[in-house]
Amino acid sequence: MTREALLRYIATFRRLFPLVMPTPQVADRALDLAGRFSLSHWDSMLLGGCKEAGVTTLYTEDMGAPTSYDGIQLVNPFT
């Protein structure tokens, strides 16, 4: 793969999957979700980041899918 092709691939990936860092807003959402739904720290951080990024569907095999948290639908891709 050429460097130019790699850079195009990375740019496309970043457009499709925006990076949401654990900002204060993400941390606040995570704390809220953890408190209301008794979620683990890591699960609530993941959901907080999803909520902040506008994600509506999260594919997971270990968070109790199928269920929904604050408009984020959890889907087990293996069932």
mmCIF file of the N, C-alpha and C atoms, coordinates in Angstrom:
data_MODEL
# 
_entry.id   MODEL 
# 
loop_
_atom_site.group_PDB 
_atom_site.id 
_atom_site.type_symbol 
_atom_site.label_atom_id 
_atom_site.label_alt_id 
_atom_site.label_comp_id 
_atom_site.label_asym_id 
_atom_site.label_entity_id 
_atom_site.label_seq_id 
_atom_site.pdbx_PDB_ins_code 
_atom_site.Cartn_x 
_atom_site.Cartn_y 
_atom_site.Cartn_z 
_atom_site.occupancy 
_atom_site.B_iso_or_equiv 
_atom_site.pdbx_formal_charge 
_atom_site.auth_seq_id 
_atom_site.auth_comp_id 
_atom_site.auth_asym_id 
_atom_site.auth_atom_id 
_atom_site.pdbx_PDB_model_num 
ATOM 1   N N  . MET A 1 1  ? 0.856   -1.170  0.000  1.00 0.00 ? 1  MET A N  1 
ATOM 2   C CA . MET A 1 1  ? 0.000   0.000   0.000  1.00 0.00 ? 1  MET A CA 1 
ATOM 3   C C  . MET A 1 1  ? 0.902   1.234   0.000  1.00 0.00 ? 1  MET A C  1 
ATOM 4   N N  . THR A 1 2  ? 0.588   2.147   -0.865 1.00 0.00 ? 2  THR A N  1 
ATOM 5   C CA . THR A 1 2  ? 1.382   3.375   -0.913 1.00 0.00 ? 2  THR A CA 1 
ATOM 6   C C  . THR A 1 2  ? 1.007   4.294   0.244  1.00 0.00 ? 2  THR A C  1 
ATOM 7   N N  . ARG A 1 3  ? 1.877   5.231   0.535  1.00 0.00 ? 3  ARG A N  1 
ATOM 8   C CA . ARG A 1 3  ? 1.603   6.210   1.592  1.00 0.00 ? 3  ARG A CA 1 
ATOM 9   C C  . ARG A 1 3  ? 0.343   7.012   1.277  1.00 0.00 ? 3  ARG A C  1 
ATOM 10  N N  . GLU A 1 4  ? 0.170   7.392   0.029  1.00 0.00 ? 4  GLU A N  1 
ATOM 11  C CA . GLU A 1 4  ? -1.005  8.162   -0.369 1.00 0.00 ? 4  GLU A CA 1 
ATOM 12  C C  . GLU A 1 4  ? -2.290  7.358   -0.161 1.00 0.00 ? 4  GLU A C  1 
ATOM 13  N N  . ALA A 1 5  ? -2.251  6.088   -0.507 1.00 0.00 ? 5  ALA A N  1 
ATOM 14  C CA . ALA A 1 5  ? -3.424  5.219   -0.304 1.00 0.00 ? 5  ALA A CA 1 
ATOM 15  C C  . ALA A 1 5  ? -3.724  5.071   1.178  1.00 0.00 ? 5  ALA A C  1 
ATOM 16  N N  . LEU A 1 6  ? -2.678  4.905   1.976  1.00 0.00 ? 6  LEU A N  1 
ATOM 17  C CA . LEU A 1 6  ? -2.861  4.790   3.420  1.00 0.00 ? 6  LEU A CA 1 
ATOM 18  C C  . LEU A 1 6  ? -3.499  6.058   3.992  1.00 0.00 ? 6  LEU A C  1 
ATOM 19  N N  . LEU A 1 7  ? -3.013  7.213   3.585  1.00 0.00 ? 7  LEU A N  1 
ATOM 20  C CA . LEU A 1 7  ? -3.570  8.478   4.078  1.00 0.00 ? 7  LEU A CA 1 
ATOM 21  C C  . LEU A 1 7  ? -5.034  8.638   3.665  1.00 0.00 ? 7  LEU A C  1 
ATOM 22  N N  . ARG A 1 8  ? -5.388  8.228   2.451  1.00 0.00 ? 8  ARG A N  1 
ATOM 23  C CA . ARG A 1 8  ? -6.797  8.272   2.019  1.00 0.00 ? 8  ARG A CA 1 
ATOM 24  C C  . ARG A 1 8  ? -7.648  7.334   2.861  1.00 0.00 ? 8  ARG A C  1 
ATOM 25  N N  . TYR A 1 9  ? -7.134  6.138   3.117  1.00 0.00 ? 9  TYR A N  1 
ATOM 26  C CA . TYR A 1 9  ? -7.851  5.162   3.928  1.00 0.00 ? 9  TYR A CA 1 
ATOM 27  C C  . TYR A 1 9  ? -8.093  5.709   5.335  1.00 0.00 ? 9  TYR A C  1 
ATOM 28  N N  . ILE A 1 10 ? -7.070  6.267   5.940  1.00 0.00 ? 10 ILE A N  1 
ATOM 29  C CA . ILE A 1 10 ? -7.197  6.825   7.290  1.00 0.00 ? 10 ILE A CA 1 
ATOM 30  C C  . ILE A 1 10 ? -8.197  7.981   7.300  1.00 0.00 ? 10 ILE A C  1 
ATOM 31  N N  . ALA A 1 11 ? -8.151  8.853   6.296  1.00 0.00 ? 11 ALA A N  1 
ATOM 32  C CA . ALA A 1 11 ? -9.093  9.976   6.215  1.00 0.00 ? 11 ALA A CA 1 
ATOM 33  C C  . ALA A 1 11 ? -10.530 9.476   6.103  1.00 0.00 ? 11 ALA A C  1 
ATOM 34  N N  . THR A 1 12 ? -10.739 8.447   5.290  1.00 0.00 ? 12 THR A N  1 
ATOM 35  C CA . THR A 1 12 ? -12.081 7.871   5.153  1.00 0.00 ? 12 THR A CA 1 
ATOM 36  C C  . THR A 1 12 ? -12.537 7.263   6.468  1.00 0.00 ? 12 THR A C  1 
ATOM 37  N N  . PHE A 1 13 ? -11.666 6.527   7.120  1.00 0.00 ? 13 PHE A N  1 
ATOM 38  C CA . PHE A 1 13 ? -11.986 5.902   8.405  1.00 0.00 ? 13 PHE A CA 1 
ATOM 39  C C  . PHE A 1 13 ? -12.369 6.960   9.438  1.00 0.00 ? 13 PHE A C  1 
ATOM 40  N N  . ARG A 1 14 ? -11.616 8.045   9.490  1.00 0.00 ? 14 ARG A N  1 
ATOM 41  C CA . ARG A 1 14 ? -11.884 9.106   10.473 1.00 0.00 ? 14 ARG A CA 1 
ATOM 42  C C  . ARG A 1 14 ? -13.195 9.823   10.180 1.00 0.00 ? 14 ARG A C  1 
ATOM 43  N N  . ARG A 1 15 ? -13.577 9.936   8.912  1.00 0.00 ? 15 ARG A N  1 
ATOM 44  C CA . ARG A 1 15 ? -14.876 10.533  8.586  1.00 0.00 ? 15 ARG A CA 1 
ATOM 45  C C  . ARG A 1 15 ? -16.014 9.622   9.017  1.00 0.00 ? 15 ARG A C  1 
ATOM 46  N N  . LEU A 1 16 ? -15.845 8.318   8.823  1.00 0.00 ? 16 LEU A N  1 
ATOM 47  C CA . LEU A 1 16 ? -16.893 7.360   9.176  1.00 0.00 ? 16 LEU A CA 1 
ATOM 48  C C  . LEU A 1 16 ? -17.006 7.137   10.676 1.00 0.00 ? 16 LEU A C  1 
ATOM 49  N N  . PHE A 1 17 ? -15.887 7.191   11.372 1.00 0.00 ? 17 PHE A N  1 
ATOM 50  C CA . PHE A 1 17 ? -15.850 6.899   12.798 1.00 0.00 ? 17 PHE A CA 1 
ATOM 51  C C  . PHE A 1 17 ? -15.160 8.038   13.536 1.00 0.00 ? 17 PHE A C  1 
ATOM 52  N N  . PRO A 1 18 ? -15.913 9.109   13.847 1.00 0.00 ? 18 PRO A N  1 
ATOM 53  C CA . PRO A 1 18 ? -15.285 10.254  14.509 1.00 0.00 ? 18 PRO A CA 1 
ATOM 54  C C  . PRO A 1 18 ? -14.762 9.878   15.896 1.00 0.00 ? 18 PRO A C  1 
ATOM 55  N N  . LEU A 1 19 ? -13.667 10.483  16.267 1.00 0.00 ? 19 LEU A N  1 
ATOM 56  C CA . LEU A 1 19 ? -13.047 10.248  17.560 1.00 0.00 ? 19 LEU A CA 1 
ATOM 57  C C  . LEU A 1 19 ? -13.650 11.194  18.588 1.00 0.00 ? 19 LEU A C  1 
ATOM 58  N N  . VAL A 1 20 ? -14.176 10.638  19.660 1.00 0.00 ? 20 VAL A N  1 
ATOM 59  C CA . VAL A 1 20 ? -14.720 11.443  20.754 1.00 0.00 ? 20 VAL A CA 1 
ATOM 60  C C  . VAL A 1 20 ? -13.908 11.127  21.993 1.00 0.00 ? 20 VAL A C  1 
ATOM 61  N N  . MET A 1 21 ? -13.160 12.102  22.432 1.00 0.00 ? 21 MET A N  1 
ATOM 62  C CA . MET A 1 21 ? -12.298 11.924  23.594 1.00 0.00 ? 21 MET A CA 1 
ATOM 63  C C  . MET A 1 21 ? -13.121 12.076  24.874 1.00 0.00 ? 21 MET A C  1 
ATOM 64  N N  . PRO A 1 22 ? -12.628 11.550  25.974 1.00 0.00 ? 22 PRO A N  1 
ATOM 65  C CA . PRO A 1 22 ? -13.353 11.711  27.248 1.00 0.00 ? 22 PRO A CA 1 
ATOM 66  C C  . PRO A 1 22 ? -13.267 13.152  27.755 1.00 0.00 ? 22 PRO A C  1 
ATOM 67  N N  . THR A 1 23 ? -14.077 14.001  27.142 1.00 0.00 ? 23 THR A N  1 
ATOM 68  C CA . THR A 1 23 ? -14.178 15.394  27.549 1.00 0.00 ? 23 THR A CA 1 
ATOM 69  C C  . THR A 1 23 ? -14.976 15.480  28.851 1.00 0.00 ? 23 THR A C  1 
ATOM 70  N N  . PRO A 1 24 ? -15.016 16.637  29.468 1.00 0.00 ? 24 PRO A N  1 
ATOM 71  C CA . PRO A 1 24 ? -15.869 16.771  30.656 1.00 0.00 ? 24 PRO A CA 1 
ATOM 72  C C  . PRO A 1 24 ? -17.326 16.407  30.373 1.00 0.00 ? 24 PRO A C  1 
ATOM 73  N N  . GLN A 1 25 ? -17.823 16.723  29.175 1.00 0.00 ? 25 GLN A N  1 
ATOM 74  C CA . GLN A 1 25 ? -19.207 16.384  28.833 1.00 0.00 ? 25 GLN A CA 1 
ATOM 75  C C  . GLN A 1 25 ? -19.403 14.868  28.752 1.00 0.00 ? 25 GLN A C  1 
ATOM 76  N N  . VAL A 1 26 ? -18.445 14.173  28.169 1.00 0.00 ? 26 VAL A N  1 
ATOM 77  C CA . VAL A 1 26 ? -18.529 12.713  28.090 1.00 0.00 ? 26 VAL A CA 1 
ATOM 78  C C  . VAL A 1 26 ? -18.473 12.119  29.496 1.00 0.00 ? 26 VAL A C  1 
ATOM 79  N N  . ALA A 1 27 ? -17.581 12.625  30.319 1.00 0.00 ? 27 ALA A N  1 
ATOM 80  C CA . ALA A 1 27 ? -17.479 12.125  31.697 1.00 0.00 ? 27 ALA A CA 1 
ATOM 81  C C  . ALA A 1 27 ? -18.768 12.379  32.465 1.00 0.00 ? 27 ALA A C  1 
ATOM 82  N N  . ASP A 1 28 ? -19.364 13.555  32.288 1.00 0.00 ? 28 ASP A N  1 
ATOM 83  C CA . ASP A 1 28 ? -20.639 13.858  32.961 1.00 0.00 ? 28 ASP A CA 1 
ATOM 84  C C  . ASP A 1 28 ? -21.745 12.926  32.492 1.00 0.00 ? 28 ASP A C  1 
ATOM 85  N N  . ARG A 1 29 ? -21.815 12.693  31.191 1.00 0.00 ? 29 ARG A N  1 
ATOM 86  C CA . ARG A 1 29 ? -22.817 11.752  30.665 1.00 0.00 ? 29 ARG A CA 1 
ATOM 87  C C  . ARG A 1 29 ? -22.581 10.358  31.228 1.00 0.00 ? 29 ARG A C  1 
ATOM 88  N N  . ALA A 1 30 ? -21.322 9.942   31.292 1.00 0.00 ? 30 ALA A N  1 
ATOM 89  C CA . ALA A 1 30 ? -20.988 8.613   31.805 1.00 0.00 ? 30 ALA A CA 1 
ATOM 90  C C  . ALA A 1 30 ? -21.394 8.471   33.264 1.00 0.00 ? 30 ALA A C  1 
ATOM 91  N N  . LEU A 1 31 ? -21.108 9.474   34.056 1.00 0.00 ? 31 LEU A N  1 
ATOM 92  C CA . LEU A 1 31 ? -21.501 9.416   35.469 1.00 0.00 ? 31 LEU A CA 1 
ATOM 93  C C  . LEU A 1 31 ? -23.013 9.350   35.619 1.00 0.00 ? 31 LEU A C  1 
ATOM 94  N N  . ASP A 1 32 ? -23.721 10.113  34.807 1.00 0.00 ? 32 ASP A N  1 
ATOM 95  C CA . ASP A 1 32 ? -25.186 10.091  34.831 1.00 0.00 ? 32 ASP A CA 1 
ATOM 96  C C  . ASP A 1 32 ? -25.713 8.714   34.449 1.00 0.00 ? 32 ASP A C  1 
ATOM 97  N N  . LEU A 1 33 ? -25.203 8.161   33.354 1.00 0.00 ? 33 LEU A N  1 
ATOM 98  C CA . LEU A 1 33 ? -25.640 6.840   32.898 1.00 0.00 ? 33 LEU A CA 1 
ATOM 99  C C  . LEU A 1 33 ? -25.323 5.764   33.927 1.00 0.00 ? 33 LEU A C  1 
ATOM 100 N N  . ALA A 1 34 ? -24.125 5.807   34.494 1.00 0.00 ? 34 ALA A N  1 
ATOM 101 C CA . ALA A 1 34 ? -23.734 4.809   35.495 1.00 0.00 ? 34 ALA A CA 1 
ATOM 102 C C  . ALA A 1 34 ? -24.661 4.860   36.700 1.00 0.00 ? 34 ALA A C  1 
ATOM 103 N N  . GLY A 1 35 ? -25.013 6.072   37.135 1.00 0.00 ? 35 GLY A N  1 
ATOM 104 C CA . GLY A 1 35 ? -25.894 6.222   38.284 1.00 0.00 ? 35 GLY A CA 1 
ATOM 105 C C  . GLY A 1 35 ? -27.317 5.772   38.017 1.00 0.00 ? 35 GLY A C  1 
ATOM 106 N N  . ARG A 1 36 ? -27.845 6.117   36.853 1.00 0.00 ? 36 ARG A N  1 
ATOM 107 C CA . ARG A 1 36 ? -29.228 5.777   36.546 1.00 0.00 ? 36 ARG A CA 1 
ATOM 108 C C  . ARG A 1 36 ? -29.431 4.323   36.171 1.00 0.00 ? 36 ARG A C  1 
ATOM 109 N N  . PHE A 1 37 ? -28.424 3.710   35.549 1.00 0.00 ? 37 PHE A N  1 
ATOM 110 C CA . PHE A 1 37 ? -28.602 2.347   35.043 1.00 0.00 ? 37 PHE A CA 1 
ATOM 111 C C  . PHE A 1 37 ? -27.694 1.319   35.709 1.00 0.00 ? 37 PHE A C  1 
ATOM 112 N N  . SER A 1 38 ? -26.947 1.705   36.737 1.00 0.00 ? 38 SER A N  1 
ATOM 113 C CA . SER A 1 38 ? -26.026 0.795   37.435 1.00 0.00 ? 38 SER A CA 1 
ATOM 114 C C  . SER A 1 38 ? -25.043 0.134   36.464 1.00 0.00 ? 38 SER A C  1 
ATOM 115 N N  . LEU A 1 39 ? -24.454 0.944   35.596 1.00 0.00 ? 39 LEU A N  1 
ATOM 116 C CA . LEU A 1 39 ? -23.479 0.441   34.631 1.00 0.00 ? 39 LEU A CA 1 
ATOM 117 C C  . LEU A 1 39 ? -22.066 0.517   35.201 1.00 0.00 ? 39 LEU A C  1 
ATOM 118 N N  . SER A 1 40 ? -21.183 -0.296  34.662 1.00 0.00 ? 40 SER A N  1 
ATOM 119 C CA . SER A 1 40 ? -19.780 -0.216  35.058 1.00 0.00 ? 40 SER A CA 1 
ATOM 120 C C  . SER A 1 40 ? -19.186 1.088   34.524 1.00 0.00 ? 40 SER A C  1 
ATOM 121 N N  . HIS A 1 41 ? -18.045 1.459   35.048 1.00 0.00 ? 41 HIS A N  1 
ATOM 122 C CA . HIS A 1 41 ? -17.367 2.673   34.602 1.00 0.00 ? 41 HIS A CA 1 
ATOM 123 C C  . HIS A 1 41 ? -17.096 2.623   33.103 1.00 0.00 ? 41 HIS A C  1 
ATOM 124 N N  . TRP A 1 42 ? -16.540 1.506   32.634 1.00 0.00 ? 42 TRP A N  1 
ATOM 125 C CA . TRP A 1 42 ? -16.141 1.412   31.224 1.00 0.00 ? 42 TRP A CA 1 
ATOM 126 C C  . TRP A 1 42 ? -17.342 1.396   30.305 1.00 0.00 ? 42 TRP A C  1 
ATOM 127 N N  . ASP A 1 43 ? -18.404 0.682   30.683 1.00 0.00 ? 43 ASP A N  1 
ATOM 128 C CA . ASP A 1 43 ? -19.612 0.669   29.858 1.00 0.00 ? 43 ASP A CA 1 
ATOM 129 C C  . ASP A 1 43 ? -20.240 2.053   29.796 1.00 0.00 ? 43 ASP A C  1 
ATOM 130 N N  . SER A 1 44 ? -20.276 2.742   30.921 1.00 0.00 ? 44 SER A N  1 
ATOM 131 C CA . SER A 1 44 ? -20.873 4.078   30.926 1.00 0.00 ? 44 SER A CA 1 
ATOM 132 C C  . SER A 1 44 ? -20.014 5.077   30.147 1.00 0.00 ? 44 SER A C  1 
ATOM 133 N N  . MET A 1 45 ? -18.680 4.930   30.174 1.00 0.00 ? 45 MET A N  1 
ATOM 134 C CA . MET A 1 45 ? -17.817 5.806   29.380 1.00 0.00 ? 45 MET A CA 1 
ATOM 135 C C  . MET A 1 45 ? -18.041 5.566   27.885 1.00 0.00 ? 45 MET A C  1 
ATOM 136 N N  . LEU A 1 46 ? -18.177 4.309   27.501 1.00 0.00 ? 46 LEU A N  1 
ATOM 137 C CA . LEU A 1 46 ? -18.444 3.985   26.105 1.00 0.00 ? 46 LEU A CA 1 
ATOM 138 C C  . LEU A 1 46 ? -19.777 4.581   25.665 1.00 0.00 ? 46 LEU A C  1 
ATOM 139 N N  . LEU A 1 47 ? -20.811 4.410   26.467 1.00 0.00 ? 47 LEU A N  1 
ATOM 140 C CA . LEU A 1 47 ? -22.117 4.962   26.131 1.00 0.00 ? 47 LEU A CA 1 
ATOM 141 C C  . LEU A 1 47 ? -22.107 6.487   26.155 1.00 0.00 ? 47 LEU A C  1 
ATOM 142 N N  . GLY A 1 48 ? -21.374 7.082   27.085 1.00 0.00 ? 48 GLY A N  1 
ATOM 143 C CA . GLY A 1 48 ? -21.263 8.536   27.131 1.00 0.00 ? 48 GLY A CA 1 
ATOM 144 C C  . GLY A 1 48 ? -20.609 9.080   25.871 1.00 0.00 ? 48 GLY A C  1 
ATOM 145 N N  . GLY A 1 49 ? -19.572 8.407   25.393 1.00 0.00 ? 49 GLY A N  1 
ATOM 146 C CA . GLY A 1 49 ? -18.925 8.799   24.148 1.00 0.00 ? 49 GLY A CA 1 
ATOM 147 C C  . GLY A 1 49 ? -19.849 8.620   22.953 1.00 0.00 ? 49 GLY A C  1 
ATOM 148 N N  . CYS A 1 50 ? -20.602 7.528   22.948 1.00 0.00 ? 50 CYS A N  1 
ATOM 149 C CA . CYS A 1 50 ? -21.568 7.303   21.870 1.00 0.00 ? 50 CYS A CA 1 
ATOM 150 C C  . CYS A 1 50 ? -22.618 8.408   21.846 1.00 0.00 ? 50 CYS A C  1 
ATOM 151 N N  . LYS A 1 51 ? -23.141 8.731   23.010 1.00 0.00 ? 51 LYS A N  1 
ATOM 152 C CA . LYS A 1 51 ? -24.169 9.772   23.097 1.00 0.00 ? 51 LYS A CA 1 
ATOM 153 C C  . LYS A 1 51 ? -23.620 11.112  22.601 1.00 0.00 ? 51 LYS A C  1 
ATOM 154 N N  . GLU A 1 52 ? -22.425 11.451  23.016 1.00 0.00 ? 52 GLU A N  1 
ATOM 155 C CA . GLU A 1 52 ? -21.795 12.714  22.621 1.00 0.00 ? 52 GLU A CA 1 
ATOM 156 C C  . GLU A 1 52 ? -21.545 12.762  21.109 1.00 0.00 ? 52 GLU A C  1 
ATOM 157 N N  . ALA A 1 53 ? -21.248 11.604  20.503 1.00 0.00 ? 53 ALA A N  1 
ATOM 158 C CA . ALA A 1 53 ? -20.957 11.537  19.072 1.00 0.00 ? 53 ALA A CA 1 
ATOM 159 C C  . ALA A 1 53 ? -22.207 11.369  18.221 1.00 0.00 ? 53 ALA A C  1 
ATOM 160 N N  . GLY A 1 54 ? -23.358 11.206  18.851 1.00 0.00 ? 54 GLY A N  1 
ATOM 161 C CA . GLY A 1 54 ? -24.590 11.037  18.091 1.00 0.00 ? 54 GLY A CA 1 
ATOM 162 C C  . GLY A 1 54 ? -24.830 9.624   17.605 1.00 0.00 ? 54 GLY A C  1 
ATOM 163 N N  . VAL A 1 55 ? -24.141 8.660   18.188 1.00 0.00 ? 55 VAL A N  1 
ATOM 164 C CA . VAL A 1 55 ? -24.310 7.259   17.815 1.00 0.00 ? 55 VAL A CA 1 
ATOM 165 C C  . VAL A 1 55 ? -25.654 6.767   18.350 1.00 0.00 ? 55 VAL A C  1 
ATOM 166 N N  . THR A 1 56 ? -26.419 6.075   17.512 1.00 0.00 ? 56 THR A N  1 
ATOM 167 C CA . THR A 1 56 ? -27.716 5.563   17.943 1.00 0.00 ? 56 THR A CA 1 
ATOM 168 C C  . THR A 1 56 ? -27.754 4.048   18.061 1.00 0.00 ? 56 THR A C  1 
ATOM 169 N N  . THR A 1 57 ? -26.752 3.359   17.495 1.00 0.00 ? 57 THR A N  1 
ATOM 170 C CA . THR A 1 57 ? -26.680 1.902   17.584 1.00 0.00 ? 57 THR A CA 1 
ATOM 171 C C  . THR A 1 57 ? -25.266 1.500   17.969 1.00 0.00 ? 57 THR A C  1 
ATOM 172 N N  . LEU A 1 58 ? -25.160 0.680   19.009 1.00 0.00 ? 58 LEU A N  1 
ATOM 173 C CA . LEU A 1 58 ? -23.871 0.160   19.462 1.00 0.00 ? 58 LEU A CA 1 
ATOM 174 C C  . LEU A 1 58 ? -23.924 -1.359  19.368 1.00 0.00 ? 58 LEU A C  1 
ATOM 175 N N  . TYR A 1 59 ? -23.016 -1.927  18.582 1.00 0.00 ? 59 TYR A N  1 
ATOM 176 C CA . TYR A 1 59 ? -22.943 -3.377  18.452 1.00 0.00 ? 59 TYR A CA 1 
ATOM 177 C C  . TYR A 1 59 ? -22.025 -3.917  19.541 1.00 0.00 ? 59 TYR A C  1 
ATOM 178 N N  . THR A 1 60 ? -22.579 -4.772  20.404 1.00 0.00 ? 60 THR A N  1 
ATOM 179 C CA . THR A 1 60 ? -21.838 -5.312  21.533 1.00 0.00 ? 60 THR A CA 1 
ATOM 180 C C  . THR A 1 60 ? -22.371 -6.689  21.875 1.00 0.00 ? 60 THR A C  1 
ATOM 181 N N  . GLU A 1 61 ? -21.488 -7.550  22.339 1.00 0.00 ? 61 GLU A N  1 
ATOM 182 C CA . GLU A 1 61 ? -21.939 -8.873  22.748 1.00 0.00 ? 61 GLU A CA 1 
ATOM 183 C C  . GLU A 1 61 ? -22.011 -9.021  24.259 1.00 0.00 ? 61 GLU A C  1 
ATOM 184 N N  . ASP A 1 62 ? -21.553 -8.009  25.005 1.00 0.00 ? 62 ASP A N  1 
ATOM 185 C CA . ASP A 1 62 ? -21.457 -8.213  26.451 1.00 0.00 ? 62 ASP A CA 1 
ATOM 186 C C  . ASP A 1 62 ? -22.084 -7.104  27.304 1.00 0.00 ? 62 ASP A C  1 
ATOM 187 N N  . MET A 1 63 ? -22.954 -6.289  26.741 1.00 0.00 ? 63 MET A N  1 
ATOM 188 C CA . MET A 1 63 ? -23.584 -5.227  27.538 1.00 0.00 ? 63 MET A CA 1 
ATOM 189 C C  . MET A 1 63 ? -25.085 -5.449  27.702 1.00 0.00 ? 63 MET A C  1 
ATOM 190 N N  . GLY A 1 64 ? -25.521 -6.670  27.568 1.00 0.00 ? 64 GLY A N  1 
ATOM 191 C CA . GLY A 1 64 ? -26.928 -6.966  27.795 1.00 0.00 ? 64 GLY A CA 1 
ATOM 192 C C  . GLY A 1 64 ? -27.827 -6.718  26.600 1.00 0.00 ? 64 GLY A C  1 
ATOM 193 N N  . ALA A 1 65 ? -27.260 -6.707  25.410 1.00 0.00 ? 65 ALA A N  1 
ATOM 194 C CA . ALA A 1 65 ? -28.077 -6.497  24.216 1.00 0.00 ? 65 ALA A CA 1 
ATOM 195 C C  . ALA A 1 65 ? -29.054 -7.656  24.055 1.00 0.00 ? 65 ALA A C  1 
ATOM 196 N N  . PRO A 1 66 ? -30.249 -7.426  23.568 1.00 0.00 ? 66 PRO A N  1 
ATOM 197 C CA . PRO A 1 66 ? -30.786 -6.149  23.093 1.00 0.00 ? 66 PRO A CA 1 
ATOM 198 C C  . PRO A 1 66 ? -31.395 -5.335  24.233 1.00 0.00 ? 66 PRO A C  1 
ATOM 199 N N  . THR A 1 67 ? -31.024 -4.102  24.283 1.00 0.00 ? 67 THR A N  1 
ATOM 200 C CA . THR A 1 67 ? -31.600 -3.133  25.211 1.00 0.00 ? 67 THR A CA 1 
ATOM 201 C C  . THR A 1 67 ? -31.272 -1.742  24.693 1.00 0.00 ? 67 THR A C  1 
ATOM 202 N N  . SER A 1 68 ? -31.712 -0.731  25.420 1.00 0.00 ? 68 SER A N  1 
ATOM 203 C CA . SER A 1 68 ? -31.482 0.638   24.987 1.00 0.00 ? 68 SER A CA 1 
ATOM 204 C C  . SER A 1 68 ? -31.180 1.505   26.198 1.00 0.00 ? 68 SER A C  1 
ATOM 205 N N  . TYR A 1 69 ? -30.231 2.432   26.047 1.00 0.00 ? 69 TYR A N  1 
ATOM 206 C CA . TYR A 1 69 ? -29.894 3.402   27.080 1.00 0.00 ? 69 TYR A CA 1 
ATOM 207 C C  . TYR A 1 69 ? -29.910 4.796   26.460 1.00 0.00 ? 69 TYR A C  1 
ATOM 208 N N  . ASP A 1 70 ? -30.825 5.623   26.909 1.00 0.00 ? 70 ASP A N  1 
ATOM 209 C CA . ASP A 1 70 ? -30.909 7.018   26.451 1.00 0.00 ? 70 ASP A CA 1 
ATOM 210 C C  . ASP A 1 70 ? -30.851 7.161   24.931 1.00 0.00 ? 70 ASP A C  1 
ATOM 211 N N  . GLY A 1 71 ? -31.581 6.327   24.237 1.00 0.00 ? 71 GLY A N  1 
ATOM 212 C CA . GLY A 1 71 ? -31.650 6.426   22.787 1.00 0.00 ? 71 GLY A CA 1 
ATOM 213 C C  . GLY A 1 71 ? -30.563 5.697   22.044 1.00 0.00 ? 71 GLY A C  1 
ATOM 214 N N  . ILE A 1 72 ? -29.683 4.994   22.754 1.00 0.00 ? 72 ILE A N  1 
ATOM 215 C CA . ILE A 1 72 ? -28.646 4.189   22.106 1.00 0.00 ? 72 ILE A CA 1 
ATOM 216 C C  . ILE A 1 72 ? -29.091 2.728   22.174 1.00 0.00 ? 72 ILE A C  1 
ATOM 217 N N  . GLN A 1 73 ? -29.386 2.168   21.022 1.00 0.00 ? 73 GLN A N  1 
ATOM 218 C CA . GLN A 1 73 ? -29.839 0.790   20.946 1.00 0.00 ? 73 GLN A CA 1 
ATOM 219 C C  . GLN A 1 73 ? -28.628 -0.136  20.951 1.00 0.00 ? 73 GLN A C  1 
ATOM 220 N N  . LEU A 1 74 ? -28.596 -1.098  21.883 1.00 0.00 ? 74 LEU A N  1 
ATOM 221 C CA . LEU A 1 74 ? -27.528 -2.089  21.934 1.00 0.00 ? 74 LEU A CA 1 
ATOM 222 C C  . LEU A 1 74 ? -27.976 -3.311  21.159 1.00 0.00 ? 74 LEU A C  1 
ATOM 223 N N  . VAL A 1 75 ? -27.112 -3.754  20.238 1.00 0.00 ? 75 VAL A N  1 
ATOM 224 C CA . VAL A 1 75 ? -27.424 -4.888  19.368 1.00 0.00 ? 75 VAL A CA 1 
ATOM 225 C C  . VAL A 1 75 ? -26.291 -5.886  19.464 1.00 0.00 ? 75 VAL A C  1 
ATOM 226 N N  . ASN A 1 76 ? -26.640 -7.146  19.721 1.00 0.00 ? 76 ASN A N  1 
ATOM 227 C CA . ASN A 1 76 ? -25.636 -8.219  19.714 1.00 0.00 ? 76 ASN A CA 1 
ATOM 228 C C  . ASN A 1 76 ? -25.486 -8.705  18.271 1.00 0.00 ? 76 ASN A C  1 
ATOM 229 N N  . PRO A 1 77 ? -24.328 -8.492  17.652 1.00 0.00 ? 77 PRO A N  1 
ATOM 230 C CA . PRO A 1 77 ? -24.180 -8.879  16.245 1.00 0.00 ? 77 PRO A CA 1 
ATOM 231 C C  . PRO A 1 77 ? -24.108 -10.382 16.029 1.00 0.00 ? 77 PRO A C  1 
ATOM 232 N N  . PHE A 1 78 ? -24.026 -11.149 17.107 1.00 0.00 ? 78 PHE A N  1 
ATOM 233 C CA . PHE A 1 78 ? -23.858 -12.596 16.978 1.00 0.00 ? 78 PHE A CA 1 
ATOM 234 C C  . PHE A 1 78 ? -25.154 -13.368 17.202 1.00 0.00 ? 78 PHE A C  1 
ATOM 235 N N  . THR A 1 79 ? -26.263 -12.656 17.388 1.00 0.00 ? 79 THR A N  1 
ATOM 236 C CA . THR A 1 79 ? -27.532 -13.360 17.565 1.00 0.00 ? 79 THR A CA 1 
ATOM 237 C C  . THR A 1 79 ? -28.473 -13.051 16.444 1.00 0.00 ? 79 THR A C  1 
# 
